[in-house]
């Protein structure tokens, strides 16, 4: 079933109004018509079963038939991603969203070749996250933070989250080894991934001082974007976030 994002303010009673790109996509690309069933999500965790009521040039009116609040399941993963060039960063945001990462925190280090950019780049990443939510069925997008330097990221409050940093010079401690004898498993975790040229040694030392444990993904040499995606998938698996589908919705 086709999914569309609806602004929470555009929902009133049992009606929801789609405007902008979502309305244009429904009308001009998918060519949906009144009476067809669709799914809406508001980016705050609520999913709506709806039926198209009216299709206009600039807006689409939908009748809400049912609402469900999605529960958070699995571990809470935060990805600290050193800025990558061009579409590599876009890919990380997209795939991290699909893999259930709760928040993405871009940051800069000495070897970053990509610049922090401006608000337009942040808005682009947020749009990519929303589009990924539509594709994968996720009820709400991850938080995508404004880029900061490494010191700013390390100073960020993470509560009781476990802290890991992927480091190519770490040779012994892998992800599986960390969790093999650890009970209970952490409910929240933040992992840092460096830029194309990796972390400098002093940056890893700063992270260690802040409580981060260096880990390796093994002997394979991966691109930075591949390492981020692989680590997110591995961590989800090890922490139980890739189990079979469970009942996770409440009627609204």
LUMDODO-783748 format. One record per residue (C-alpha): residue number from 1; residue in one letter; z, x, y. Coordinates in nm, 2 decimals, m for minus. Layout:
   num   residu       zz       xx       yy
   NUM        a        Z        X        Y
...
***
This chain:
   num   residu       zz       xx       yy
     1        x     0.00     0.00     0.00
     2        x    m0.08     0.13     0.35
     3        x     0.21     0.26     0.55
     4        x     0.24     0.26     0.93
     5        x     0.50     0.39     1.17
     6        x     0.65     0.13     1.41
     7        x     0.87     0.21     1.71
     8        x     1.21     0.05     1.66
     9        x     1.18    m0.11     2.01
    10        x     0.86    m0.28     1.89
    11        x     1.05    m0.49     1.64
    12        x     1.19    m0.82     1.75
    13        x     1.33    m1.06     1.50
    14        x     1.08    m1.11     1.22
    15        x     0.79    m0.96     1.42
    16        x     0.67    m0.61     1.46
    17        x     0.40    m0.49     1.70
    18        x     0.18    m0.18     1.62
    19        x     0.01    m0.01     1.92
    20        x    m0.16     0.32     2.00
    21        x    m0.30     0.53     1.71
    22        x    m0.13     0.32     1.44
    23        x    m0.30     0.00     1.56
    24        x    m0.64     0.17     1.60
    25        x    m0.62     0.32     1.25
    26        x    m0.54    m0.01     1.10
    27        x    m0.81    m0.19     1.29
    28        x    m1.10     0.06     1.32
    29        x    m1.05     0.29     1.02
    30        x    m0.90     0.08     0.75
    31        x    m1.04    m0.25     0.88
    32        x    m0.74    m0.45     0.76
    33        x    m0.73    m0.82     0.84
    34        x    m0.47    m1.09     0.88
    35        x    m0.29    m1.18     0.57
    36        x    m0.29    m0.83     0.41
    37        x     0.03    m0.68     0.30
    38        x     0.14    m0.34     0.46
    39        x     0.46    m0.13     0.47
    40        x     0.62    m0.02     0.80
    41        x     0.88     0.24     0.86
    42        x     1.08     0.30     1.18
    43        x     1.16     0.67     1.14
    44        x     1.53     0.59     1.12
    45        x     1.55     0.51     0.75
    46        x     1.45     0.15     0.74
    47        x     1.14     0.03     0.55
    48        x     0.98    m0.31     0.61
    49        x     0.76    m0.51     0.39
    50        x     0.52    m0.69     0.62
    51        x     0.21    m0.90     0.65
    52        x    m0.06    m0.86     0.92
    53        x    m0.05    m1.17     1.15
    54        x    m0.29    m1.09     1.43
    55        x    m0.53    m0.80     1.49
    56        x    m0.62    m0.74     1.85
    57        x    m0.81    m0.46     2.03
    58        x    m0.49    m0.28     2.15
    59        x    m0.22    m0.41     1.92
    60        x    m0.15    m0.55     1.58
    61        x     0.12    m0.82     1.53
    62        x     0.29    m0.81     1.19
    63        x     0.53    m1.06     1.02
    64        x     0.83    m0.89     0.86
    65        x     0.90    m1.02     0.52
    66        x     1.19    m0.80     0.41
    67        x     1.37    m0.49     0.52
    68        x     1.54    m0.21     0.32
    69        x     1.76     0.07     0.43
    70        x     1.68     0.39     0.23
    71        x     1.98     0.60     0.12
    72        x     1.99     0.98     0.15
    73        x     1.96     1.13    m0.20
    74        x     1.96     1.48    m0.32
    75        x     2.07     1.80    m0.13
    76        x     2.04     1.84     0.25
    77        x     1.81     2.13     0.30
    78        x     1.76     2.30     0.64
    79        x     1.47     2.54     0.68
    80        x     1.49     2.82     0.94
    81        x     1.13     2.92     0.98
    82        x     1.02     3.22     1.18
    83        x     0.72     3.13     1.39
    84        x     0.39     3.17     1.22
    85        x     0.04     3.19     1.35
    86        x    m0.20     2.89     1.40
    87        x    m0.21     2.63     1.13
    88        x     0.03     2.82     0.90
    89        x     0.32     2.67     1.09
    90        x     0.16     2.32     1.07
    91        x     0.13     2.36     0.69
    92        x     0.50     2.46     0.65
    93        x     0.61     2.15     0.86
    94        x     0.38     1.92     0.65
    95        x     0.49     2.05     0.31
    96        x     0.86     2.09     0.40
    97        x     0.85     1.72     0.50
    98        x     0.69     1.62     0.17
    99        x     0.95     1.83    m0.02
   100        x     1.24     1.64     0.15
   101        x     1.36     1.91     0.39
   102        x     1.61     1.75     0.63
   103        x     1.55     1.98     0.93
   104        x     1.31     2.25     1.03
   105        x     1.44     2.51     1.28
   106        x     1.17     2.74     1.42
   107        x     1.29     3.07     1.55
   108        x     1.15     3.41     1.68
   109        x     1.22     3.76     1.56
   110        x     1.09     4.10     1.65
   111        x     0.79     4.09     1.42
   112        x     0.67     3.74     1.51
   113        x     0.31     3.75     1.62
   114        x     0.31     3.38     1.72
   115        x     0.46     3.28     2.05
   116        x     0.72     3.01     2.09
   117        x     0.47     2.79     2.28
   118        x     0.56     2.49     2.48
   119        x     0.66     2.13     2.44
   120        x     0.31     2.04     2.33
   121        x     0.34     2.25     2.02
   122        x     0.68     2.10     1.93
   123        x     0.53     1.75     1.97
   124        x     0.24     1.85     1.74
   125        x     0.49     1.96     1.47
   126        x     0.68     1.63     1.51
   127        x     0.35     1.43     1.47
   128        x     0.26     1.63     1.16
   129        x     0.60     1.54     1.02
   130        x     0.55     1.17     1.09
   131        x     0.20     1.18     0.93
   132        x     0.35     1.35     0.62
   133        x     0.61     1.08     0.60
   134        x     0.34     0.82     0.59
   135        x     0.16     1.00     0.31
   136        x     0.46     1.08     0.09
   137        x     0.66     0.76     0.14
   138        x     0.95     0.93     0.31
   139        x     1.15     0.68     0.53
   140        x     1.23     0.92     0.81
   141        x     1.09     1.25     0.93
   142        x     1.29     1.58     0.94
   143        x     1.44     1.70     1.26
   144        x     1.21     1.96     1.41
   145        x     1.40     2.17     1.66
   146        x     1.27     2.36     1.97
   147        x     1.22     2.73     1.89
   148        x     1.51     2.97     1.96
   149        x     1.56     3.34     1.90
   150        x     1.74     3.46     1.58
   151        x     2.07     3.49     1.76
   152        x     2.05     3.13     1.88
   153        x     1.97     3.01     1.53
   154        x     2.26     3.21     1.37
   155        x     2.50     3.07     1.63
   156        x     2.40     2.71     1.54
   157        x     2.68     2.50     1.37
   158        x     2.60     2.44     1.01
   159        x     2.93     2.30     0.88
   160        x     2.99     2.38     0.52
   161        x     2.63     2.45     0.44
   162        x     2.54     2.74     0.21
   163        x     2.34     3.01     0.39
   164        x     2.05     3.21     0.24
   165        x     1.79     3.44     0.38
   166        x     1.47     3.54     0.19
   167        x     1.43     3.91     0.21
   168        x     1.16     4.11     0.04
   169        x     1.38     4.42     0.00
   170        x     1.64     4.22    m0.20
   171        x     1.58     4.32    m0.56
   172        x     1.86     4.16    m0.77
   173        x     1.98     3.83    m0.64
   174        x     1.74     3.54    m0.71
   175        x     1.78     3.17    m0.65
   176        x     1.85     3.08    m1.01
   177        x     2.12     3.34    m1.04
   178        x     2.31     3.20    m0.73
   179        x     2.35     2.86    m0.88
   180        x     2.38     2.93    m1.25
   181        x     2.76     2.96    m1.24
   182        x     2.83     2.77    m0.91
   183        x     3.01     2.44    m0.95
   184        x     3.00     2.21    m0.77
   185        x     2.65     2.27    m0.63
   186        x     2.63     2.28    m0.25
   187        x     2.54     1.95    m0.09
   188        x     2.40     2.12     0.21
   189        x     2.20     2.45     0.24
   190        x     2.01     2.64     0.51
   191        x     1.76     2.90     0.42
   192        x     1.57     3.14     0.65
   193        x     1.21     3.26     0.60
   194        x     1.07     3.54     0.81
   195        x     0.73     3.59     0.97
   196        x     0.41     3.73     0.83
   197        x     0.55     4.09     0.85
   198        x     0.90     4.00     0.73
   199        x     1.24     4.05     0.87
   200        x     1.35     4.38     1.02
   201        x     1.65     4.54     0.84
   202        x     1.88     4.49     1.15
   203        x     1.79     4.12     1.16
   204        x     1.90     4.08     0.79
   205        x     2.22     4.26     0.88
   206        x     2.28     4.01     1.17
   207        x     2.22     3.72     0.93
   208        x     2.46     3.87     0.67
   209        x     2.73     3.90     0.94
   210        x     2.67     3.53     1.01
   211        x     2.74     3.45     0.65
   212        x     2.38     3.45     0.50
   213        x     2.32     3.58     0.16
   214        x     1.99     3.78     0.10
   215        x     1.78     3.65    m0.19
   216        x     1.45     3.72    m0.36
   217        x     1.17     3.51    m0.49
   218        x     1.09     3.77    m0.75
   219        x     0.82     4.04    m0.77
   220        x     0.53     3.84    m0.64
   221        x     0.41     3.91    m0.29
   222        x     0.37     3.58    m0.11
   223        x     0.24     3.48     0.23
   224        x     0.52     3.36     0.46
   225        x     0.40     3.00     0.44
   226        x     0.38     3.02     0.06
   227        x     0.73     3.16     0.04
   228        x     0.87     2.87     0.26
   229        x     0.71     2.61     0.05
   230        x     0.80     2.77    m0.28
   231        x     1.16     2.82    m0.18
   232        x     1.19     2.46    m0.07
   233        x     1.06     2.33    m0.40
   234        x     1.28     2.57    m0.61
   235        x     1.59     2.48    m0.41
   236        x     1.52     2.11    m0.45
   237        x     1.48     2.16    m0.83
   238        x     1.80     2.37    m0.86
   239        x     2.01     2.14    m0.65
   240        x     1.89     1.82    m0.83
   241        x     1.66     1.69    m0.56
   242        x     1.36     1.66    m0.79
   243        x     1.52     1.43    m1.05
   244        x     1.36     1.11    m1.15
   245        x     1.35     0.82    m0.91
   246        x     1.68     0.65    m0.87
   247        x     1.78     0.32    m0.71
   248        x     1.82     0.42    m0.34
   249        x     1.77     0.11    m0.13
   250        x     1.98    m0.17     0.00
   251        x     1.85    m0.51     0.10
   252        x     1.86    m0.57     0.47
***
